[in-house]
Each structure stands twice: as C-alpha cells, then as structure tokens.
Amino acid sequence: MKISKGKKWGLAIAAIVLIALTLINASWLAPMPKGKAQLMAHRGVYHQYDKRAATGRDTCTAQYIFPPKHEIFENTLPSIREAFASGAAMVEVDVAPTKDGKMVLFHDWTVDCRTNGKGETRDLTLAELKALDIGYGYTADKGKSYPLRGKGIGQIPTVEEALAAFPDQPLLFNFKSKDESEADQLLAILKASGRDYKRIGDAFYGGPNPVRRIRKLAPGNWTFNLKGEAKQCTMDYALYGWTGIVPESCRGSVLAVPINYQWAFWGWPNRTIARMESVGAKVIVFGPFEKGKSNEGISSVEELNRIPASFNGIIWTENVRTIGPALQKNRKEAR
C-alpha cells in the first residue's frame, strides 16, 4: 500500500513532536538534583491501623489498630523523640486549643475515641485533658481487649512542652479546624517561648483559613494546604506538565506524588524536581493512592525502594521506625 505524500508529512511531523516532547521531559537530560531526601514523620511514632477499614473522617482509628508493638502514642513527647531518633528530619503534630486558652498536641476533634473521656477537645480544660488516658480506646481485636489502657495517662502535651523538649528540631504543625485565630494563638506561643521558628524551619499546614493567616504572620516559613493548593498543583502538572510549562498553581506550593503514580508526572524524577525548584515548590512522595483507602505516607521498605535514588524532596512516612533506618542503609549502599 502506497502512503500518500500528505500522510508522510503527517507522520514526520508527529515523529518530530514525539521526539521533542521526549527530550523536553527527559529526566536523564535534567541536572542531577542536589541534596538528599528528607523524612517527614506523620504523627511521629504511632500505632499503625487498617486504613482500608478506617476510612471515614470521623472513624475511630484506635479501634482498628494492628497488634501493638510498642507503647508510644501519637502527638506525645516520646513519639516525637523516637521519630527524630529514627531519622526524621521533621515531625508532624496536630494542634488543638483548650477551653481555658491553652494549646495541646492532639489529633481528634473529640476525646471519645482514644481516651476515657467524653466531649470535644476544645471544650475541655488543660487539667481535664492532662487527666485522661490516651491509651484507653485502642483495640486490635474489635473490643475484646484493650492492651494499652493505663499506658497513656497524663501524656497529652502542651505546645510549650513540645517546644521545650525539642528546642532545635523542626515541627510541622497541623491545624485541624477552620478557625484562623488558631494561627495567631500558635504563633504567640512560639514567640513567647523564644523559639527561633524561622531558623529552625518550623512549618504549618491544614485548612485554608489558618494557613492563610499563618502565612501572613510567618512569611518566611513553609506553609501549605494539602487538600487545596497542593492538590491543584498536582492535578495541573499531571495534566499539562508535558508542555514544559510549570503551572502557576505550583508556585510556592507542593507537588504530591503517590508512590504508585510516579509515572504520571512528566519528567520524573529529575526534570520534575528541577521544574518545581524553579518555582519554589516542594515535592512530597506519599504512599500508594487507592480508592476506598485513606491517604497515607510510605509505610514499607518495598515502597521506599520504589523512590528513585536521585529524589531530594520529602518522603512522608507513617512508619519512621522502619523507614528511617532503611533510608540510611540505602544511602550507605549507594556510596
């Protein structure tokens, strides 16, 4: 079959375009990223749970834990300390105001799930929160046993206590509400403590209102909205990053890369990293994205080993005790 002259020209143009796009997005032609990947320990060290079963926003995750291997609870001083000792560069913590004007590290909107108390965290005083057992509600066998009861009495820390315990180690503060006044409250605590949060590199994320506010109060620090700004940047880059144009939504934002969708990001990893660095965006690698399962960080060595060796961004992990040593081992073997 004879190919017409017009078709030949069409095929030639298509081939040229394909070659051009390949070269534009070629990771191997991009500069080698400088620096090393850093671990972000989500919730510090905590009790892993079945994220396929506990998918709802208000699901009591303490009722879905795997058989406990330790007696350390999220958002506590031992949790943060163990995370840093395991290799975390930064530890994520959740902040919540109390009824009497204090601020504590605690994840849930209510204390009903994990503790022996009742009611919204914000409706309790610091003394009431300090009296609770945060290990009370954990079960790995659907309520047949509660092996961590009595292990978490008095462990809910104030923000001040965390700052005093880790004076030079960066924390990522997560605002759990939409109230922008919590940004003012947190920054007032940071300043009153004498913490040099800019030099240390503390960061802030959460809902759009408190994030916008803290961005004005602490313009030199990293701030982001994972479900808003970061999601938009990620979707935009996956959609038209092939053009070589970095979406405006990525400027100063976050590109969130699920470990099982690395292929969807044009020029991954080196070209993508270079493009994000050009607009002041950070790249975070998360665990696998799956429908019907809550989002999470890297949890296994197998997932860690799927991240390219040249990656120099942030690895969000749920299991820093395993991932931290494994990352160090990989680095030594790569030398």
Rosetta blueprint (number, residue, H / E / L):
1 M L
2 K L
3 I L
4 S L
5 K H
6 G H
7 K H
8 K H
9 W H
10 G H
11 L H
12 A H
13 I H
14 A H
15 A H
16 I H
17 V H
18 L H
19 I H
20 A H
21 L H
22 T H
23 L H
24 I H
25 N L
26 A L
27 S H
28 W H
29 L H
30 A L
31 P L
32 M L
33 P L
34 K L
35 G L
36 K L
37 A L
38 Q E
39 L E
40 M E
41 A E
42 H L
43 R L
44 G L
45 V L
46 Y L
47 H L
48 Q L
49 Y E
50 D L
51 K L
52 R L
53 A L
54 A L
55 T L
56 G L
57 R L
58 D L
59 T L
60 C L
61 T H
62 A H
63 Q H
64 Y H
65 I E
66 F L
67 P L
68 P L
69 K L
70 H L
71 E L
72 I L
73 F L
74 E L
75 N L
76 T L
77 L H
78 P H
79 S H
80 I H
81 R H
82 E H
83 A H
84 F H
85 A H
86 S L
87 G L
88 A L
89 A L
90 M E
91 V E
92 E E
93 V E
94 D E
95 V E
96 A E
97 P E
98 T L
99 K L
100 D L
101 G L
102 K L
103 M E
104 V E
105 L E
106 F L
107 H L
108 D L
109 W L
110 T E
111 V L
112 D L
113 C L
114 R L
115 T L
116 N L
117 G L
118 K L
119 G L
120 E E
121 T H
122 R H
123 D H
124 L L
125 T L
126 L H
127 A H
128 E H
129 L H
130 K H
131 A L
132 L L
133 D E
134 I L
135 G L
136 Y L
137 G L
138 Y L
139 T L
140 A L
141 D L
142 K L
143 G L
144 K L
145 S L
146 Y L
147 P L
148 L L
149 R L
150 G L
151 K L
152 G L
153 I E
154 G L
155 Q L
156 I L
157 P L
158 T E
159 V H
160 E H
161 E H
162 A H
163 L H
164 A H
165 A H
166 F L
167 P L
168 D L
169 Q L
170 P L
171 L E
172 L E
173 F E
174 N E
175 F E
176 K L
177 S L
178 K L
179 D L
180 E L
181 S H
182 E H
183 A H
184 D H
185 Q H
186 L H
187 L H
188 A H
189 I H
190 L H
191 K H
192 A H
193 S L
194 G L
195 R L
196 D L
197 Y H
198 K H
199 R H
200 I H
201 G L
202 D L
203 A E
204 F E
205 Y E
206 G E
207 G L
208 P H
209 N H
210 P H
211 V H
212 R H
213 R H
214 I H
215 R H
216 K H
217 L H
218 A L
219 P L
220 G L
221 N L
222 W E
223 T E
224 F E
225 N L
226 L H
227 K H
228 G H
229 E H
230 A H
231 K H
232 Q H
233 C H
234 T H
235 M H
236 D H
237 Y H
238 A H
239 L H
240 Y H
241 G H
242 W H
243 T H
244 G L
245 I L
246 V L
247 P L
248 E H
249 S H
250 C H
251 R L
252 G L
253 S L
254 V E
255 L E
256 A E
257 V E
258 P E
259 I H
260 N H
261 Y H
262 Q H
263 W H
264 A H
265 F L
266 W L
267 G L
268 W L
269 P L
270 N H
271 R H
272 T H
273 I H
274 A H
275 R H
276 M H
277 E H
278 S H
279 V L
280 G L
281 A L
282 K E
283 V E
284 I E
285 V E
286 F E
287 G L
288 P L
289 F L
290 E L
291 K L
292 G L
293 K L
294 S L
295 N L
296 E L
297 G L
298 I E
299 S L
300 S L
301 V H
302 E H
303 E H
304 L H
305 N L
306 R L
307 I L
308 P L
309 A L
310 S L
311 F L
312 N L
313 G L
314 I E
315 I E
316 W E
317 T E
318 E L
319 N L
320 V H
321 R H
322 T H
323 I H
324 G H
325 P H
326 A H
327 L H
328 Q H
329 K H
330 N H
331 R H
332 K H
333 E H
334 A H
335 R L
